[in-house]
Amino acid sequence: MATFFRRMAIRYIFLTLFFSADIGFFGRVTPFGINYGQVANNLPSPDKVLELFSNLKVTKTRIYDTNPEILSAFAKSNVEVIVTVENEMLIQLNDPQQALQWVNGHIKPYLPDTKITGIQVGNELFTNGDTTLIQYLVPAVVNIHNALVRLGIDSNIHVSTPSSLEVLQESYPPSAGSFKSEISGIMSQFLSFLSTTKAPFWINAYPYFAYKDDPSRIPLDYVLFNPNEGMVDPNTNLHYDNMLYAQVDAVTFAIARLNFSGIEVRVSETGWPSKGDTNEIGATLQNAQTYNRNLLRRQMANEGTPLSPRMRLEAYFFALFNEDMKTGATSERNYGLFQADETMTYNVGLSAFASSSSSSTSISLTSSAAHTKQAASKEFQSLFFWVFLCLLNSALCGFV
């Protein structure tokens, strides 16, 4: 009996030391994504952006084209990249041979060195001003997927498209979520493709817009993830303490209404502008900082929505930089977490992940080579300790 307790005590001590250390699986930072827009004339070079990502331990990004400079710069890094087919390319990709040539020229040359994990075919096609493009969506996603299969590079790349919340006819309460009737036919075809290929449904979700349009009825704390009473869906009794999760679940219910299940809903864009015009209520630096800081905390906690609490909601922040060449309202040019000179627009807590920072508003970058060496060292430590733990456990089990 004494031997048994001694064995258990030793095992407990080593397990405690292992799981409390900043090594191995349990010591890794949960990955989160940031959209890397390029509608600006003053942005740092892609290799500098990679250094920024490496320093902040950002491992997922989405770009709005297939920029060869970015894809080449991100080769042999640990950053997963989702690329985008520009809307104007959809008519061309209606031809299977053209789709094959596109994949051969824009995707295959960068694999496997660059971790391309997704292809977004168009952007917000269901609500784009050119409504004729919608009819080309399903043929384009099918042709691109088939081209990936034909080239033998489909196993790690999903094909999908991001939609805005305007695809919904109803979104409140979440259980009433439904797609607009005029797009239900094409949406059903698209969902059938996603169900067959196990690809996610991506949504661009901005609680900011809902608040801006109706600030007298929508509580600011509810859209900012701050403590609040929230709302209870009367049909499901699910409690929502923030609007983003309610929007995501509304999309899940809309998908179910078209008789599809098991399709994961992910957030391709969400964010808050730090500056706006006089009529853009809520577009302030403080609100932007609060929204993104609170969302980052939720992401690091691996949270799911009330409808899918055990599945971490994957969300991509919009955006990495302020983009000075965007047209329209002032807010359009002020969604960036960073300025073009790589200083923070505001601190949402990303500096906590950086290996070094010179102040609360700027980042001191380390070289990607140094980061690679540090990452390799940590991976080796992780492997060593797992082997050590297994050997220790085996020895203790046989200890008499």
C-alpha positions in Angstrom: 0.0 0.0 0.0 2.8 2.4 0.8 4.4 1.6 -2.5 1.2 2.5 -4.3 0.8 5.9 -2.6 4.5 6.6 -3.2 4.1 5.8 -6.9 1.0 8.0 -7.2 2.7 10.9 -5.4 5.7 10.8 -7.7 3.4 10.6 -10.8 1.3 13.6 -9.5 4.4 15.7 -9.0 5.7 15.1 -12.5 2.3 15.6 -14.1 2.0 18.9 -12.2 5.4 20.1 -13.3 4.7 19.2 -16.9 1.3 20.7 -17.3 2.1 23.9 -15.5 5.2 24.5 -17.6 5.1 26.8 -20.7 5.9 23.9 -23.0 4.1 21.2 -24.9 0.5 21.3 -26.2 -1.0 22.9 -23.1 1.5 25.8 -23.1 0.8 26.9 -26.7 -1.0 30.1 -27.6 -4.4 29.5 -29.2 -4.1 30.6 -32.8 -6.3 33.5 -34.1 -6.6 35.1 -37.5 -6.2 38.6 -38.9 -7.3 39.9 -42.3 -4.4 41.3 -44.2 -5.9 44.0 -46.5 -3.7 45.8 -49.0 -5.8 48.8 -50.2 -3.1 51.3 -49.2 0.1 52.9 -50.7 2.1 53.0 -47.5 2.1 49.4 -46.1 5.3 47.6 -45.0 6.7 44.9 -47.2 5.3 41.3 -46.9 8.5 40.1 -45.2 8.0 42.8 -42.5 4.4 41.8 -42.1 5.6 38.2 -41.6 8.0 39.4 -38.9 5.0 41.2 -37.2 2.9 38.0 -37.3 5.8 36.0 -36.0 6.4 38.4 -33.2 2.7 38.4 -32.2 2.4 34.6 -32.7 -0.4 35.2 -35.2 -0.7 31.9 -37.2 -3.7 32.6 -39.5 -4.3 35.3 -42.1 -6.6 36.0 -45.0 -5.6 38.0 -48.0 -8.0 39.4 -50.7 -6.1 38.1 -53.7 -3.3 35.7 -54.5 -0.5 38.3 -54.2 2.7 36.4 -55.3 4.9 38.6 -53.1 2.9 37.7 -50.0 2.7 34.0 -50.8 6.4 33.8 -51.5 7.3 35.8 -48.4 5.2 33.5 -46.2 6.9 30.4 -47.5 8.4 28.1 -44.8 6.6 30.1 -42.1 4.0 28.8 -39.6 1.3 31.2 -40.9 -1.7 29.6 -42.6 -3.0 31.7 -45.5 -6.5 31.9 -47.0 -6.5 33.4 -50.4 -9.3 35.1 -52.4 -10.5 34.9 -56.0 -11.4 38.4 -57.0 -15.1 38.8 -57.9 -14.3 39.8 -61.5 -12.7 36.4 -62.1 -15.9 34.4 -61.5 -17.2 34.4 -65.0 -13.9 33.1 -66.3 -13.9 30.3 -63.7 -17.2 29.1 -64.9 -15.0 27.1 -67.4 -13.4 24.0 -65.8 -10.3 24.4 -67.9 -9.9 28.0 -66.9 -10.3 27.0 -63.2 -7.6 24.4 -63.7 -5.3 26.9 -65.2 -6.0 29.3 -62.4 -5.2 26.8 -59.7 -2.1 25.7 -61.6 -0.8 29.3 -61.8 -2.0 30.8 -58.5 -2.0 28.0 -56.0 0.2 25.0 -56.9 3.5 26.9 -57.4 3.5 27.9 -53.7 2.7 24.6 -52.2 3.7 23.0 -49.9 6.1 25.7 -48.6 3.3 28.3 -48.2 0.5 26.9 -46.0 -2.5 27.8 -48.2 -5.4 26.4 -46.3 -8.4 28.0 -48.0 -9.6 29.6 -51.2 -12.4 32.2 -50.9 -14.2 32.4 -54.2 -15.3 36.0 -54.4 -16.4 38.2 -51.5 -20.0 38.9 -50.4 -21.4 37.8 -53.8 -24.9 37.3 -52.4 -25.0 41.0 -51.5 -22.7 42.4 -54.1 -23.9 45.3 -56.3 -23.5 43.1 -59.4 -26.2 40.5 -58.8 -25.4 38.7 -62.0 -22.2 37.3 -60.4 -24.2 35.1 -58.0 -25.1 32.6 -60.7 -21.4 31.9 -61.3 -20.6 31.1 -57.6 -21.5 27.4 -57.5 -19.9 26.5 -60.8 -16.7 28.4 -59.8 -16.3 26.7 -56.3 -17.0 23.3 -57.9 -14.5 23.8 -60.7 -11.8 25.1 -58.4 -12.3 22.2 -56.0 -12.2 19.7 -58.8 -9.0 21.3 -60.1 -7.5 20.9 -56.7 -8.5 17.2 -56.7 -7.2 16.7 -60.2 -3.8 18.1 -59.2 -3.8 16.1 -55.9 -3.6 19.2 -53.6 -7.1 19.2 -52.2 -6.6 17.5 -48.9 -5.6 20.6 -46.9 -7.4 23.4 -48.8 -11.1 24.1 -48.4 -13.1 26.1 -51.0 -15.8 28.5 -49.9 -17.0 32.1 -50.0 -17.6 34.8 -47.4 -21.1 36.3 -47.1 -22.3 39.4 -45.4 -25.2 39.2 -42.9 -27.4 40.7 -45.5 -28.0 37.2 -46.8 -30.4 36.8 -43.8 -34.1 37.6 -44.1 -34.4 37.2 -40.3 -31.7 37.2 -37.6 -33.6 38.0 -34.4 -34.0 36.0 -32.3 -31.2 33.7 -33.5 -33.6 30.7 -33.7 -35.6 32.7 -36.3 -32.6 32.9 -38.6 -33.4 32.4 -42.3 -32.0 33.3 -45.7 -33.6 35.7 -48.1 -36.1 33.8 -50.3 -34.6 35.2 -53.5 -31.2 33.5 -52.9 -32.5 30.3 -51.3 -32.1 28.3 -54.5 -28.4 29.2 -55.1 -27.8 29.1 -51.4 -29.1 25.5 -51.2 -26.7 24.5 -54.1 -23.8 26.2 -52.3 -24.6 24.5 -49.0 -24.8 21.2 -50.7 -21.2 21.8 -52.0 -20.0 22.7 -48.5 -21.7 19.7 -47.0 -20.1 17.4 -49.5 -16.6 18.8 -49.2 -16.8 19.5 -45.4 -15.9 23.2 -46.0 -17.1 25.9 -43.6 -19.6 28.6 -44.2 -17.9 32.0 -43.7 -19.7 35.1 -42.6 -18.6 38.8 -42.4 -20.2 39.9 -39.1 -20.0 43.4 -37.8 -22.1 44.2 -34.7 -20.9 47.8 -35.2 -23.2 48.3 -38.1 -26.3 47.2 -36.1 -25.4 49.5 -33.3 -24.7 52.4 -35.7 -28.1 52.0 -37.3 -30.0 51.8 -34.1 -28.0 53.0 -31.1 -31.1 53.9 -29.0 -32.4 50.3 -29.0 -29.2 48.2 -29.0 -27.1 48.4 -25.8 -23.5 49.3 -26.4 -22.2 46.8 -23.9 -24.1 44.0 -25.7 -22.2 44.7 -28.9 -18.9 45.3 -27.2 -18.8 42.0 -25.2 -18.9 44.0 -22.0 -20.8 42.7 -19.0 -24.5 43.1 -19.6 -27.9 41.3 -19.1 -27.9 40.1 -22.6 -30.9 38.4 -24.2 -32.6 35.0 -24.1 -33.9 33.4 -27.2 -37.6 32.6 -26.4 -37.6 29.5 -28.7 -34.4 27.9 -27.4 -33.9 29.5 -23.9 -30.3 30.1 -24.9 -28.7 33.2 -23.3 -26.6 35.5 -25.4 -24.3 38.1 -23.8 -23.0 39.5 -27.1 -24.4 40.2 -30.6 -21.6 38.5 -32.6 -22.5 35.0 -31.2 -26.2 35.7 -31.8 -25.4 36.6 -35.4 -23.4 33.4 -35.9 -26.1 31.2 -34.5 -28.7 33.0 -36.6 -26.7 31.8 -39.7 -26.6 28.3 -38.3 -30.3 28.2 -37.9 -30.7 29.6 -41.4 -28.6 26.7 -42.7 -30.7 24.2 -40.8 -33.9 25.7 -42.3 -32.6 24.6 -45.7 -32.2 21.1 -44.3 -28.4 21.1 -43.9 -26.6 20.2 -40.8 -23.0 19.8 -39.7 -21.7 22.8 -41.7 -19.4 24.9 -39.4 -20.0 28.6 -39.4 -16.9 30.7 -39.1 -16.3 34.5 -39.0 -14.2 35.7 -41.9 -14.4 39.3 -40.9 -15.3 41.2 -37.7 -14.0 44.4 -36.2 -14.8 47.9 -35.2 -13.6 51.3 -36.7 -11.5 53.6 -34.5 -12.6 56.7 -36.3 -15.6 57.7 -38.4 -17.7 60.5 -39.8 -20.0 62.5 -37.6 -23.0 60.3 -38.5 -21.1 57.1 -37.7 -22.2 56.7 -34.2 -19.9 54.5 -32.1 -16.9 54.7 -34.3 -14.3 55.7 -31.7 -10.9 54.5 -30.7 -12.2 53.5 -27.2 -15.0 51.3 -28.6 -12.7 49.7 -31.2 -10.2 48.9 -28.5 -12.9 47.4 -26.2 -14.5 45.3 -29.0 -11.3 43.8 -30.3 -9.8 43.3 -26.8 -12.9 41.5 -25.5 -13.1 39.4 -28.7 -9.4 38.5 -28.4 -10.1 37.3 -24.8 -13.0 35.2 -26.0 -10.8 33.7 -28.8 -8.0 32.9 -26.3 -10.6 31.2 -24.1 -11.6 28.9 -27.0 -15.2 29.9 -26.6 -18.1 28.6 -28.7 -21.5 30.2 -29.3 -24.5 29.3 -27.0 -25.8 27.0 -29.8 -22.4 25.2 -30.3 -20.6 25.7 -26.9 -18.1 22.8 -27.5 -16.9 24.1 -30.9 -14.5 27.0 -30.7 -15.8 29.9 -32.9 -13.0 30.7 -35.4 -13.0 34.4 -36.1 -10.7 36.6 -38.2 -10.1 40.2 -37.0 -10.5 43.0 -39.5 -8.0 44.3 -40.2 -4.3 44.3 -39.7 -3.6 47.8 -41.0 -5.6 51.0 -41.6 -5.9 51.2 -45.4 -5.6 54.8 -46.6 -6.8 54.2 -50.2 -10.2 52.8 -49.4 -13.1 54.9 -50.6 -16.3 55.7 -48.8 -16.9 56.7 -45.2 -14.0 57.6 -42.9 -14.6 54.4 -41.0 -13.6 52.3 -44.0 -10.0 53.6 -43.6 -9.8 53.0 -39.9 -10.4 49.4 -39.0 -6.7 48.5 -38.6 -5.2 47.2 -35.4 -1.9 48.8 -36.7 -0.8 51.9 -38.5 1.2 51.6 -41.7 4.4 52.3 -39.7 3.6 49.1 -37.6 2.7 51.0 -34.5 -0.5 49.9 -32.8 -3.6 52.0 -33.4 -4.6 50.9 -29.9 -3.5 48.1 -27.7 -5.9 45.2 -27.6 -3.5 43.0 -25.7 -1.5 41.6 -28.6 1.7 42.9 -27.0 1.2 40.2 -24.3 2.0 37.6 -27.0 5.0 39.4 -28.4 8.5 38.2 -27.5 9.5 41.8 -26.9 7.8 45.2 -27.0 9.2 48.6 -26.6 6.1 50.2 -25.3 2.3 49.7 -25.0 1.8 51.3 -28.4 4.6 49.9 -30.5 6.2 46.5 -31.3 9.9 45.8 -31.4 10.2 43.0 -34.0 12.4 40.0 -33.9 13.7 38.4 -37.0 11.8 35.6 -38.6 15.0 33.4 -38.4 15.2 33.9 -34.7 11.6 33.1 -34.3 12.0 29.9 -36.3 14.8 28.8 -34.1 12.8 29.6 -30.9 9.8 27.7 -32.3 12.0 24.7 -33.2 13.5 24.7 -29.7 10.0 24.7 -28.1 8.9 21.9 -30.4 11.9 19.9 -29.4 11.2 20.6 -25.7 7.7 19.5 -26.2 8.6 16.2 -27.9 11.3 15.5 -25.2 8.9 16.0 -22.3 6.2 13.9 -23.9 8.6 11.0 -24.4 10.0 11.5 -20.9 6.5 11.5 -19.4 5.5 8.3 -21.3 8.7 6.5 -20.1 8.2 7.8 -16.6 4.6 6.6 -16.5 5.6 3.2 -17.9 8.3 2.8 -15.3 6.1 3.9 -12.5 3.3 1.4 -13.6 5.8 -1.4 -13.4 7.3 -0.2 -10.1 7.0 -2.5 -7.2 
